[in-house]
């Protein structure tokens, strides 16, 4: 329909959705030695990734009505003037993912595997909402205990690592005929580390390089507040409890000052550098699983993509 075309045009535009992680499917498929005759199917699976991301964005925007824009663009539920009813469009997008797979992959041997990956993607989408404290204020615990490492890692995996890294790479592996559990487990371990470090980097940038992101005022679960809660003195902890998640500028500045006092601004860049080194060594030690196996170059390129502003793995042509 014309209306659904408008939904897709807005919510799948790069201006709204940001970096096209769906391209990770055809890029990864090529790196894995996939047949060029299957390039169209790899592109289809890439769009499945983008559709799941778009539906998650709409759901989040509707749930947090105060969200006025995404990447500087008006949110769909406001632009369409549908308000909460826009969540129906998220459901339509979810359904279209299954239609897409059925139309193009139903007779391919990877169909059932890819279907399971899509189901897991929606599972992580739901899990991410369940873990988000802004959606579930009843989960808030005294003394900032809700801001712990376990919750942080779960949020990062469900909202960042799986939808942008694990999901597209898993689809590429299945399309390439690599269904072995050992292959996917090895890929997930490395991608989980890449996703984790990249979110830590973003948390750092949001606070010290681009404070307009407002993580402190919004009370987000970030690596900075997780570390601060662990390292703070009783007096500092009480101030964090009083100030974190408050909109007042003096509260935001006091939280940042505590970060400086705890040297978090210096510790995190060193931690990120160490983490990248660990990931590089893990990739270098990657074992071949079978005659095709996992591609070291693929994971180095993914690492380069998320750790550099100038890397172009997701911008280059798939089959040139």
N, C-alpha and C positions, 0 to 999 in steps of 0.2 A: 504494500500500500504506500501511498504518498507519505502518510504520516510516519510510518516505520522507516522509510527512506530518510526522512528528516532526523529521526532518532539516531540512526546509524551514522549519518553524515556528520552530525555534531559530535557525538560521543566517541567516534573512532578517528576523528581528526587529530593530527599530531599536536596541534595547538592545545588540545584538551588532554589527550592521553599521554603526551610526552614521548619519550624514547620508545621506538617500536620494538619491544622485546619479542613480538611475534616473529620478527625476522630471524630470531635465534633458531627457529626450526629449519628453514632452508639452508641457512649458513652452516649449522651443525651437521645437517644431513650431508652436505657436500664434503665437509671435513672428515666425516666418517666413511667416505668412499661410496656414498649412495649413488644409485643409477640416475643418470640425467633424465631418463624417461619418466621417472617418478617425481620430477621437480614440481609439477603442478600439484600433486598431492601434498608435497612439503609446504607449498604456499597455502593450500587450503587449511592445513593444520596450524600454520602461522596465524591465519585469521581467526581460528578457533581460540587461540591464546588471547588475541586482542579483544575478542568478544567477551570472554570471561572477565578480563580486566575492566572493560567498559561497564559491564553489569555491576561489578563490585563498586565502581566509582559512583554510579547512580544511587545504589543502595546506601552507601555511606553519606552521600549528599542529602538524601531525603531524611535519613536518620538524624543527621546533624543539621537541622534546618538553618542554623546560623551561618553555615558555609555559603558565602556569597559567590565565590569564584574558584576555579581550578586552573592553575597555571595562567592566571590573568583573564581567563574566559568565564563568562557567566555559567553557573551550574545549570544543568538541564532542567531540573524541576522549577527553577525560577524563570529561565528563558522561555520555557513552554507554558509557563503560568499554570501548571498542573498541580504544583505543590506536592503533598504526599502521594497523590494519585500516580505520580511519575514512577513509583516503584513497580507499577504494572509493566512499564517499558523494560525495566531490568529483568522481569520474569520472561518477557517476550524474547529478549536477547539470549537469556539462558536456554530457552527452548530452541532458538535458531542454531545454537551450537550443535545440538543433537541432530537437527535436520541436515546441517552441513556435513557432518560426518556420515550420516546415513546415505546421503546423495552421492558423495564422492568416494567413500571408503568401504561401503557395505560389502563389496566382494573382494576386498584386499585382505590378505592374511593378517594384517596388523590391526584390523578394525576393532576387535574385542579388546585388545590391549590399549588402544588409544581411547576407547570408550571408558575403560577403567581409570585412565589418567584424568579424563574430563570430570568424572565423578569425584575423584580425589581433589581436583582443583576446586570444585564447588564446596567440598567438605572443608578445605582450608579457608575458603572465603567465609564460611559460617563460623569456623573456629576463631578467625581473626576478629570478627565482630563480638564474639562471646568473651574474648580476652581484653577488649578495649575498655578501659575504665570510664571513658566518656560515655559509652553506651550502657555501661553496667555500674553505676555509682554505688550500688549496694555491695560491690566487691571491694570497695575501699576499706582498708584496715588501718587501725591506729599506728602511729609512729612510722608511716610510709611503708609498712610491711608489704603492701601490694606492689611496690616497686622493687621486685626482686629479680635475680638473674634468670630463674626458671620462666617467669612470665615474659621477661624481655626476649629471651631466646625463642620462645614459642610464638610470640607476636611477629618477630622478624621472619621466622621461617614461614608462617602462614600468610603474611601480608606482603612479603618482599621476595624471599628466596624461592619459595615454591612457584608462585605465579609468573615470575620473571626469568627464572633460571632453571629450576628443576623440571617444571612442567614442559617448557618448550624442548629442552634437551631430551627428556624422556620420550616425547613424541617422535623426535628425530631418530632416537635409538630404535624404537619399535618399527618405524617405517623402514629403517635400514636392516631390519631382520634380527636385531639384537634384543632378545627378550629375556636373556638369562638374568636371574636375580642378582648374581654376583656382579654383573656389569652395571646394573642400575644402582646397586648399593655403593659401589666404588664411585660412580659419578655423583651420587647424592652427597657422599661425605665431602668431596672437594667443593661442590657447589654450595653446600651448607656453610662451609668456611668462607667462601667468597662472598656469599650473601650477608653473612654476619659482619664481616669486616667492612663491607661497603655501607651497611646501615650505621655502624659505629662512626664511620667517616662522615656520613650525612648528619648524624646527631651533632658531631663536633662542629661541622660547618654551619649548621642552623643556629648554633649558640654563639660562636666566636667569629664567624665570617659573614653570615646572613641572618642577623637576629630578627629580621622582619618575619621569619617563619613562625616565631612565637611559641616554641615548644614549652617554655617555662610557664608562660601565662595560660596556656591551654592544658597544662598538667599532664603532658604526654609522658609515656613510659619511655625514657631514653637511657642510653648507656651512661650518660653523665649523672643523672639523678640516682641510678642504681649504684654507681661507685660512690657518690657523695653520701648516700644513706649508710653505706658500709664504713666509710672512713671518718665521718663527722664526729666531733665531740658531742657531748650531751647538749651543750649550749647551741652549737651549730645545728644539730639535728632538730632542736626545738624551733629554731628560726626557719629551717627548711619546711617543717610541718606548717608553720604559720604563713609562709610566703608562697610555697610552690602551688601552682595552679591559680594564682591570683592575678587579676588583670592590671592592678596598680603598678605603675612604672617603678616605684621604690621597692616593691616586692620582687619584681623581676631583677632589678639591679642588685639587690641583696643576695639573691640566689646565685647570680653570676659571681659576685664577690666571694662567696663561699667556695665556689668552684676554683677560683684563683687561689684562695687560701689553702685549699687541699691539693693544689698543683695539678688539677685535672687537665688544665689547658696545656700542660707540658707532658703529662704522662700519656695521654691518648695518642698524640702523633708518634711517640716511640712505640706504643703498643701496636698501632696500625702497621708500622714499618716491620716489626717483628712478625706480625701475623702474615703479611705478604710474603716474607721470607719462608715461613712455615708452609704456606700454600705452594710456593714455587718448588720447594723440596718434595712435597707430597706428589706434585704433578710429575716431577722428574723420576720419582720412584714408582710411578704407576706401572703395574704389571699388565702385560698383554693377556687378555682373557681367552681369546681364540685366534683363529687365523686373521680375522679382521681387527677385533679388539677395539679398545678405546684409543682415541687420538690425543696424544699429549699436546699437539699444536692447537687442538680445539680448546682445551682448558686454559692454555696460555693466552689464547686470543680472548676468551671470555674474561679472564683476569684482567687483561689489558683494557677491555671495554669498560669494566666497572671501576677501574682504578685510575683511569686517565680521561681527561676531558677531550683529548685530541685523537684518541684511538677510533678507528673507523670500521671495526668488524661488522657492525650492524648497518653500515652505509654502503658497503661495496656490493657489487652485483653478485648474485648467487652462482652463476654459471659461466663467468668470464674466464 
